[in-house]
Amino acid sequence: EVQLVQSGAEVKKPGESLKISCKGSGYSFTSYWIGWVRQMPGKGLEWMGIIYPGDSDTRYSPSFQGQVTISADKSISTAYLQWSSLKASDTAMYYCARTDYCSGGSCYRGAFDYWGQGTLVTVSS
Amino acid sequence: DIQLTQSPSFLSASVGDRVTITCRASQGISSYLAWYQQKPGKAPKLLIYAASTLQSGVPSRFSGSGSGTEFTLTISSLQPEDFATYYCQQLNSYLFGQGTKLEIK
């Protein structure tokens, strides 16, 4: 069974750093890209970026470039989303999701077919 | 950048109704479009990918159509569990539409 399990809720102060995680299981972690999605309270879905755990190739949405860092450790099938200095406006639910499939050096564009349960990040002084 | 416009933003309907949600892209995106359903407090769920392919396990009352710039998600006969928010997503840039909240009339 494919599963993406995210780390637990976080409460942080402005200016603090944070790294949240997304652990994949039940499939070949290095065969699919992983995406991150933000959902601010009461708002819609925003794509943040994606990473290919096979070689850590990473793409960012222009809206999030420079604001967050996406990384992965394929040895433990885990992707990460991190902030160096949180702001109150980073308060949101963050989801990871599995996306594009890669095989034999080619990647095939896909939808976000499996999602993590979400990590709620609250930034407040 | 390609923009996605989803309409309507809110939709009120009754159990048994047929409803259609539209997603328009500012440029042609072939069939690179997906639809998701999200219920309060839950992660989104993939319904349709490649514009018209039903994800495994999704009831057949859901269908998707379109290509190029105009796409639709249709629910043929609304069930109580279908009241949720629906999002389209363009799969070239991963951009999401603004969402359509489907409420019980």
Chai-1 contact restraints between the chains, C-beta under 6 A:
chainA,res_idxA,chainB,res_idxB,connection_type,confidence,min_distance_angstrom,max_distance_angstrom,comment,restraint_id
A,G44,B,Q98,contact,1.0,0.0,6.0,A-B,restraint_1
A,G44,B,G99,contact,1.0,0.0,6.0,A-B,restraint_2
A,L45,B,Y87,contact,1.0,0.0,6.0,A-B,restraint_3
A,L45,B,F96,contact,1.0,0.0,6.0,A-B,restraint_4
A,W47,B,Y94,contact,1.0,0.0,6.0,A-B,restraint_5
A,Y95,B,A43,contact,1.0,0.0,6.0,A-B,restraint_6
A,R109,B,L91,contact,1.0,0.0,6.0,A-B,restraint_7
A,A111,B,A34,contact,1.0,0.0,6.0,A-B,restraint_8
A,A111,B,L46,contact,1.0,0.0,6.0,A-B,restraint_9
A,A111,B,Y49,contact,1.0,0.0,6.0,A-B,restraint_10
A,D113,B,L46,contact,1.0,0.0,6.0,A-B,restraint_11
A,W115,B,A43,contact,1.0,0.0,6.0,A-B,restraint_12
A,G118,B,A43,contact,1.0,0.0,6.0,A-B,restraint_13
